[in-house]
Amino acid sequence: MPAATIGRRSALDRLDQAFIRMNGFAVGFLLLAMLVLVFANVVLRYIFANSFGWVEEVSRYLMIWIVFLGAGLASREGMHVAVTLFSDIAGPLRPGFKWAAWAGTFAFFAALAWFGYEYAMFAARQRSTMLQLPMWTIYLAVPIGSALTLVHMLFDLRVHPEPEPQTQTGVAT
């Protein structure tokens, strides 16, 4: 293998690892913020008989961002449930089924990114109930998370050239 290819690969590996760390940090930070807000609100409610109504709204929106930002990470770690019935019984056609599933998933997230962005812009004038936040800031979780999932899929394809079914330990494949 030429030295330029090795250097390029290691640069891509470093970029991939940095991408994973930044995505994981963002998810972890949002999860920590949600945990602190909900815990503080429970303490306020049950000890001081007073709570903030806006915490429920913010924690709901944080959860939406956590789910969509974490989808690509979960996929890379094999934490999504996969239906492998057809590829399991396909025999020699199994690689084709795996590629079809990968392509279908990629197309789904590409469409979700596109239409999610369209919907976020459509809802630009809407405001949240308690804090009057612009709803496009919440709806943008869909296209951003979908785009991040696409990047994760491409990086994972580089590492694993043949798509593998993503299953959790203990789930029948």
N, C-alpha and C positions, 0 to 999 in steps of 0.2 A: 504494500500500500504506500503510495507516495506521501512524503512528509507534509505537503500542502493539504492533502485530504485528512491526515491525522490531526493537523492543527485546526482545520475547519471543523472537524467533528468534535474536538474537545471544546471549541468555542461554542458550537451549538449545544453541547452538553451543559456547558456553564450557563448559557442563556436559558436552557430548559430548566435547570435547577433553580436559577434566580426567579424565573417565572412561577415555578411551583411555590417557592418560599414567599414571594410577594402575594400570591393569591391566597395561600394559607394564612399569612399574617392578616390580610384584610378580613377574611372569614373569622379568624380568631378574635380580632379586635372588635368586630361587630357583635360577636357572641358574648364577649366580656362586657361590652357596653349594655347589651340587653340584660345580662345576668345582674349587673349592678343596679340597673334601673328597677327591674322587677323585684329584686331582693329589698332594695330600699323602700319601695312602695308597700311591700308586704309588712315590713317593720313599722312603717308609718301608720298603716291601717290598723294593725292589731295591737300595737303598743301605745300609739298616740291618738288612735281613733280618728285619723285624718289621712287622706292620701291624695295623690295628684291624678286627675283623670286623664291627663295627656300621656302618662306613662304607658297605658295600654295601647294607645294609638302608635306611639313611637316604637314600642316593642314589636307590634304587628308588622310595621314597615321594616324594621331591622330583620325580622325573621324572613321576610320576602327577599331581601338582599342577600341574606346568608344562604338561603336555598339556591338562588340562581348563581351566586358567585361560587358556591361549593359544588355545583353539579359536575363541572369538569374535573375537579379534584377527586370527587367520589368515583367518577368513571375510571380514572386512571388507576385508582387503588382497588378496582374490582368490587366496589361497594354497592353497585346497582344490581338489582335482580335481573337476570337474563332468561329469556325463554329459549331453550336450545333444543326443543323437541325435533324440529325439522332438520337441523344440522346433525343431530345425533343419529337420525335414521337415514341420512342422505348417503352415507358410505363414501364413494368416490367423488360425489358432488359437494362434499362438506366444505372445501375451500371456497367454492362458489357461493354457498349460502352465507359463509362468514363475510365475504366481501360484499354481498348484497345487503346484509344487515348493517355493515359499517357504512356503506354508501347511503342507505336509507336513513340511518341515524344522522349522518353528516348533513343530508338534504333537509331533514326535519329541523335541525338546529340552525341551519342557514335561513330557512323560511321563518323560523321563530325569531331570529335576530331581525330580519327585515320587517316582518309584520309587527313585532314588538316595538320597533322604533316608530313605525307608522302610527301605531296606537298611542304611544307616549306623546307624540306630537299632536295627535288628534285631541288628546285629553289635556292639553297644555293650559287651558283656562280653568280647569277644575281645581278645587282646593280641598284639603283635608278638613275633617269636621272640627277637631279641637284646636289644632295649632295653625290652621289655614296655610299649611304647606302646599306648594304647587304639586299636584299629583304626578306631573311628568317626572319629577325627581324619584318617585317611587316606581313608576312604570318603567323607567329606564333600566331597572334591574333585569328585566326580561331580555332586551337586546344585548346588554353588556354581558350578562351571564352566558347567554347563548354564544356570543362571539368568543368569550374566553373558553367555553367548552369546545368550540371548533379548533382553537389554537391547541388546546390540550390533546384533542384527537389527532391533529397533525404531528405534534411532537411525539405522541405515543406510537403513532404509525412508524415514525422514524426509528424508534427503539425496538418495536415489535412489528416487523414487516408483514406478518400474517395476523390479522385481527383475531383476538381470542375472545371467547364469550366472557363477559364480566359477571362473575358470580361471587357471592360471599362464601366463606368457609361453611360447610355444612349444608349448603343448598345443592340439591341434585342437579347435575349438568347432563 
